[in-house]
Amino acid sequence: MFERRVALRLTQEQLAERTGISRNQIQNIENNRNNRKDPVTGRPGPANARLDTIFLLAEALEMSPLDLIDPGEG
């Protein structure tokens, strides 16, 4: 997602404006983390974006939602 955002010359703030998703949440998704803390380690857990968030991001980034879910090597 980061690479596509940069290729489109969008800042996190601009992507946030296009999607209605907070810049902080976009940053967390790009860095594969969430705000919930693991009860054992106290660290943030891995990011798991909701399906509606994936569709909003895909539309704003002009790409398939499948490419956000499983970017693969292609």
Stockholm file with secondary structure:
# STOCKHOLM 1.0

chainA/1-74         MFERRVALRLTQEQLAERTGISRNQIQNIENNRNNRKDPVTGRPGPANARLDTIFLLAEALEMSPLDLIDPGEG
#=GR chainA/1-74 SS CHHHHHHTTCCHHHHHHHHTCCHHHHHHHHTTCCSSBCTTTCSBCCCCCCHHHHHHHHHHTTSCHHHHHCCCCC
#=GC SS_cons        CHHHHHHTTCCHHHHHHHHTCCHHHHHHHHTTCCSSBCTTTCSBCCCCCCHHHHHHHHHHTTSCHHHHHCCCCC
//
